[in-house]
Amino acid sequence: MGKVVVNTNVTLDGVMQAPAGPDEDPRGGFEHGGWATPYFDRVMAEQAGQGIAQGGAFLFGRRTYEHFASVWPNQPDDDMFAKVLNGRTKYVASRTLAEPLEWEHSTLLKGDAAAAVAELKRRQDKDLVILGSGELIRSLMPHGLIDEFRLLIHPLVLGSGRRLFTDDGTLATLRLVDTTSTTTGVVIATYVPGEPPAPRPA
């Protein structure tokens, strides 16, 4: 059975909204789109390449899927990321999209997202990788369906924007299993579900 792996960019104050470009997600009047782009370096490229090699299909929420579908099919064929994103299977959890989906190798998940992802996990030999898709991540957490969080934590405080973990979110205890620092100060931290810490002696 494969794992569900979250791979996402966040700021120090937990914002994940629109890391790649100014027009990616302007909801709520967000004015900092593209905040992650200046921090990209060879270390991040190497880590992304390793993750791509290990992973299988991709898993998206609607908003992230629509953004990716508008960008990656138009990139050059020799772009490593475009080749993988365009060529691999993509599953989309959405209550509003209808088939057929235009981006090649895309499949719309039917019914409840958590139930559909649980069934996907049982059928997959390789990891299912979630890119972005904050709402989807938060909907899967109460069901214990996320096996790994790979967070690219940027040395940046935005003060506004949609956060990965919201105030009304699910309690989760995580265990750090790996860290890598980039040349631009980004910490790539990998967490897996962990046991709550033992209570301190009275």
PyMOL commands that set and color helices and strands:
alter all, ss='L'
color gray80, all
select helices_A, chain A and resi 27-29+37-39+42-54+62-74+80-87+113-123+134-143
alter helices_A, ss='H'
color red, helices_A
select strands_A, chain A and resi 4-11+55-61+90-93+106-108+127-131+148-154+174-181+187-193
alter strands_A, ss='S'
color yellow, strands_A
deselect
rebuild
show_as cartoon
